[in-house]
Amino acid sequence: MSGRKFGEVILDLKNISLSFGGVKALQDISFNVLEHEIRAIIGPNGAGKSSMLNVINGVYRPQQGDIILRGEHHANMDSYGAATAGLARTFQNIALFKGMSVLDNIMTGRNLKMKANMLQQAIWFGPAMREELEHRAKVEEIIDFLEIQHIRKTPVGRLPYGLQKRVDLARALAMEPQILLLDEPMAGMNVEEKQDMCRFILDVNDQFGTTIVLIEHDMGVVMDISDRVVVLDYGKKIGDGTPDEVRANPEVISAYLGASH
């Protein structure tokens, strides 16, 4: 592990099994996530990585197993429950509002934290006005943090892919999550964009204290920024440990890394 200090287990997944009809997407998988660590999930295509992320944030409910978040059991977690429990998620296929500005997209990440009702927001008076100004101030902090001031009023659909991914990260950060789930944050990026995203992920973890769980195909990235790595293959766990331990695991090498690595 890196020299950073970690807390207690914040997320514990025990014996998770998930099937779609006769297809076993996840088979009896257990692993935990420590507070403040960067935890990577890797494996070849079809290994079950996105399914596992979908179980964690309540998109899928496993047929078997237990999700323990900060010591509480969440057998029937749904997406809303996950969000209110402090989990935020970015997606492999960017799910932003393409016609809206960067600022307005990031503001949607504050919805759960807004107390004013729709009528108060529409009138934009008194408490609703003060609340929105407070949320906008928080969003401006995130915009500065991710160095996207120059595009804050640009419609997202006009941005290059790498910047859209950064806006997606910004929207997730606007929820002020305790656990941030990143689904292939580097996918489709060039080398420079990957370096920027790695820096931002490390900064989020370090400066905000956010626990991060990420899926990533770029093994160089995974080995550089992760504290621990869990390896899936055909829905089964075949490795779990530090990057060095995983890199040396014969089963992982044969299934995923290949002898050349």
Beta strands, then each sheet from edge to edge (+ up, - down):
strand 1: 9-20
strand 2: 23-34
strand 3: 38-42
strand 4: 64-69
strand 5: 72-73
strand 6: 87-90
strand 7: 179-183
strand 8: 211-215
strand 9: 228-233
strand 10: 236-241
sheet 1: 2+ 1- 4+ 5-
sheet 2: 6+ 7+ 8+ 3+ 9+ 10-
end
